[in-house]
Amino acid sequence: VKNEDLIPGATFPGKVRSIQPFGAFIDFGAFTDGLVHVSRLSDSYVKDVGSIVSVGQEVTVRLVEANTETGRISLTMRESDDPS
């Protein structure tokens, strides 16, 4: 994925690289792994990230924000999330 393809709302296939208490890091081919925050994993409340995704799982993610200056990418797996 090239930086110019990182447009809020764009959808990408990815693979879960690691799981943390605050969310899951997804490798979708960009300059760094993107974070799906625990609040954006599902439309319903998520108590345990591992109950939604597992390492190595193929997922579809939507870009919320990409910041090349801080090297952070925010992603969502929620259907209802509006990229703002």
C-alpha positions as CSV (number, residue, x, y, z in Angstrom):
1,V,0.0,0.0,0.0
2,K,1.5,3.3,-1.1
3,N,1.1,6.4,1.1
4,E,-1.1,8.1,-1.4
5,D,-3.5,5.2,-1.2
6,L,-4.0,5.9,2.6
7,I,-7.3,7.8,2.2
8,P,-9.7,7.9,5.2
9,G,-12.5,5.4,4.5
10,A,-10.4,3.2,2.2
11,T,-10.7,-0.5,2.9
12,F,-7.8,-3.0,3.0
13,P,-7.3,-6.7,3.6
14,G,-4.9,-7.3,6.4
15,K,-3.5,-9.8,8.9
16,V,-3.5,-9.5,12.6
17,R,0.1,-9.2,13.7
18,S,-0.3,-8.8,17.4
19,I,-2.9,-8.3,20.1
20,Q,-2.7,-5.9,23.0
21,P,-5.1,-5.1,25.8
22,F,-5.9,-1.8,24.0
23,G,-6.4,-3.2,20.5
24,A,-4.9,-5.2,17.6
25,F,-2.1,-4.3,15.3
26,I,-2.9,-5.1,11.6
27,D,-0.3,-5.6,8.9
28,F,-2.0,-4.4,5.7
29,G,1.1,-3.5,3.7
30,A,1.5,0.2,4.6
31,F,4.6,1.9,6.0
32,T,3.8,0.5,9.5
33,D,1.2,-1.7,11.1
34,G,-2.1,-0.1,11.8
35,L,-3.9,-0.1,15.1
36,V,-7.5,-1.1,15.5
37,H,-8.4,0.3,18.9
38,V,-10.5,-2.0,21.2
39,S,-13.4,0.5,20.8
40,R,-13.3,0.0,17.0
41,L,-13.1,-3.8,16.8
42,S,-16.8,-4.4,16.9
43,D,-20.1,-2.5,17.0
44,S,-20.8,-4.0,20.4
45,Y,-18.7,-3.7,23.6
46,V,-15.4,-5.6,23.5
47,K,-14.0,-6.8,26.9
48,D,-11.3,-9.0,25.5
49,V,-9.5,-8.2,22.2
50,G,-8.6,-11.9,21.8
51,S,-12.3,-12.8,21.8
52,I,-12.7,-10.9,18.5
53,V,-9.4,-11.5,16.6
54,S,-6.5,-13.8,16.8
55,V,-2.9,-13.5,15.6
56,G,-2.6,-14.5,12.0
57,Q,-6.3,-14.0,11.3
58,E,-7.2,-12.4,7.9
59,V,-9.4,-9.3,8.5
60,T,-10.8,-6.4,6.5
61,V,-10.0,-3.0,7.9
62,R,-11.0,0.6,7.0
63,L,-8.6,3.5,7.4
64,V,-9.6,6.2,10.0
65,E,-6.3,8.2,9.9
66,A,-2.8,7.8,8.7
67,N,-0.1,10.1,10.2
68,T,3.3,9.8,8.5
69,E,4.9,12.3,10.9
70,T,4.1,10.3,14.0
71,G,4.2,7.0,12.1
72,R,0.8,5.9,13.4
73,I,-2.2,4.5,11.5
74,S,-5.6,4.2,13.0
75,L,-8.0,1.6,11.6
76,T,-11.5,0.4,12.3
77,M,-13.3,-2.9,11.8
78,R,-16.7,-1.5,12.8
79,E,-19.4,-1.2,10.2
80,S,-20.9,2.0,11.6
81,D,-17.7,4.0,12.0
82,D,-17.8,7.2,10.0
83,P,-14.3,8.2,8.9
84,S,-14.1,11.9,10.0
